Amino acid sequence: MNFTEIAQTRQSCRKYDPARPIEDEVLTAILESTRLAPSACNGQPYHLTVCKGETARRVASAVMGMGMNKFAKDAPVLIVISEEAYVASAAFGAKVKGNDYRSIDIGIAAAYLTAEATAHGIGSCILGWFDDGKIREICNLDKPVRLVITLGYPHESDKLRDKKRKPLKELVSEK
């Protein structure tokens, strides 16, 4: 699958097949691609916590507040992305330029993770609705949780939906 095919087929999976676990070698390939994602000064200011089994169920409960993300309970793997400290050169650049490179780097890592998952036929959904305190406690983290990504094989009823995106001419300009 080339990158355009990945971009055309990747979508937020909201219905997983709970009976189908992700094979260890597939999960390792997804994590290895994520490790290769670019980051400011190659600092990788994040940590990935892979949650399976009972830990995944507990993290899923921490993303389902107020009726949100109910599908997370069926995802066999949840990846918690927590923020880590900058390397010195990226910290200096962030301060001088007033830019939050950690958030950018975490977004790039999430994009790599979900793209590689798609290439392996794994569905994913990037979640920003979660209980930070509960997840920190469950995963024994002392830094802020920034994203949670659900992973699993899509249920056969989770069909590819039409992409609703801005037209290119509205999104891009040339000067």
C-alpha positions in Angstrom: 0.0 0.0 0.0 1.5 3.4 -1.0 1.1 6.5 1.1 -1.8 7.9 -1.0 -3.6 4.6 -0.6 -3.0 4.8 3.1 -4.3 8.4 3.2 -7.4 7.5 1.2 -8.3 4.5 3.4 -7.3 5.5 6.9 -10.2 6.6 9.0 -11.2 6.8 12.6 -12.3 3.3 13.5 -15.3 3.3 15.7 -16.1 -0.4 15.7 -13.5 -3.0 16.4 -13.6 -6.7 16.3 -12.9 -7.6 20.0 -12.3 -11.2 19.2 -9.3 -10.5 16.9 -6.1 -9.5 18.7 -3.3 -7.7 17.0 -0.3 -10.0 16.4 2.9 -9.1 18.2 4.9 -8.7 15.0 2.3 -6.3 13.6 2.3 -4.2 16.8 6.1 -4.1 16.8 6.1 -2.9 13.1 3.7 -0.1 14.0 5.8 1.0 17.0 9.0 0.8 15.0 7.6 3.2 12.3 6.4 5.5 15.1 10.0 5.5 16.5 11.2 6.7 13.1 8.9 9.8 13.1 10.7 13.1 12.8 10.8 15.4 15.8 12.4 18.7 16.8 16.2 18.1 17.2 15.4 14.4 17.1 14.3 14.7 20.7 11.2 12.6 20.7 9.6 14.4 23.6 7.0 11.7 24.2 6.6 8.2 25.6 4.3 5.5 24.3 2.6 3.1 26.8 1.1 0.1 25.1 -2.0 -1.1 27.0 -3.4 -4.6 26.4 -5.8 -6.9 28.3 -7.0 -5.6 31.7 -4.9 -2.4 31.4 -6.5 -1.6 28.0 -9.9 -2.1 29.5 -9.1 0.3 32.4 -7.7 2.9 30.0 -10.7 2.5 27.8 -12.9 3.3 30.8 -10.9 6.5 31.3 -11.6 7.7 27.7 -15.4 7.0 27.9 -16.5 9.9 30.2 -19.8 11.5 29.5 -20.7 8.8 27.0 -17.8 9.5 24.6 -15.7 6.9 22.8 -17.8 3.9 23.7 -16.1 1.9 21.0 -12.8 2.0 22.9 -13.9 -0.9 25.1 -13.6 -3.2 22.1 -10.1 -2.1 21.0 -7.6 -4.7 22.0 -4.7 -2.2 22.2 -4.7 1.4 23.4 -1.5 3.5 23.1 -1.1 6.2 25.6 1.1 9.0 24.4 2.5 11.1 27.3 4.6 14.2 27.1 8.3 14.1 28.0 10.8 16.9 28.5 12.4 18.6 25.5 16.1 18.0 24.6 18.1 21.1 25.4 18.3 22.4 21.8 14.5 22.0 21.2 13.7 23.6 24.6 15.9 26.6 23.6 14.2 26.8 20.2 10.7 26.5 21.7 11.5 29.3 24.1 13.1 31.7 21.6 10.4 31.0 18.9 7.4 30.7 21.2 6.4 27.4 19.5 5.2 24.2 21.2 7.3 21.7 19.4 6.2 18.8 21.7 2.6 19.0 20.5 3.8 19.1 16.9 6.1 16.1 17.5 3.4 14.1 19.2 1.0 14.9 16.3 3.7 13.6 13.8 4.2 10.5 15.8 0.5 9.8 16.0 0.3 10.3 12.2 3.1 7.8 11.6 1.5 5.3 14.1 -1.9 5.5 12.5 -0.5 5.4 8.9 1.5 2.3 9.6 -1.4 0.7 11.4 -3.5 1.3 8.2 -0.9 -0.3 6.1 -1.3 -3.5 8.2 -5.1 -3.4 8.1 -5.4 -2.2 11.6 -8.0 0.4 12.5 -7.2 3.3 14.7 -8.8 6.3 16.4 -6.9 9.3 17.9 -8.6 10.4 21.1 -8.3 13.7 22.9 -11.2 13.1 25.3 -9.8 11.3 28.4 -9.3 11.5 32.1 -5.6 12.4 32.4 -5.4 11.7 36.1 -7.0 8.2 35.8 -4.7 7.2 32.9 -1.6 8.5 34.7 -2.6 6.3 37.7 -3.4 3.3 35.6 -0.1 3.5 33.6 2.0 4.8 36.4 2.9 8.0 34.5 4.2 11.2 36.0 3.9 13.4 32.9 0.8 14.7 31.1 -1.1 12.4 28.8 -1.6 14.1 25.4 -3.3 11.5 23.2 -4.7 8.0 23.4 -4.9 5.9 20.3 -7.2 2.9 20.0 -5.9 0.1 17.7 -7.6 -3.1 16.5 -8.9 -4.9 13.5 -12.0 -3.1 12.3 -15.3 -5.0 12.6 -16.6 -6.1 9.2 -19.5 -3.6 9.6 -17.0 -0.7 9.9 -17.1 0.2 6.2 -14.9 2.9 4.5 -16.7 6.3 4.7 -16.5 9.1 2.3 -13.9 11.7 3.2 -15.3 15.1 4.0 -12.4 17.5 3.4 -12.0 21.0 2.2 -11.3 21.3 -1.6 -7.6 21.7 -2.4 -8.2 25.2 -3.8 -9.7 26.3 -0.4 -6.9 24.7 1.6 -3.8 25.7 -0.4 -2.6 29.0 -1.9 0.4 29.9 -3.9 2.3 33.2 -3.7 
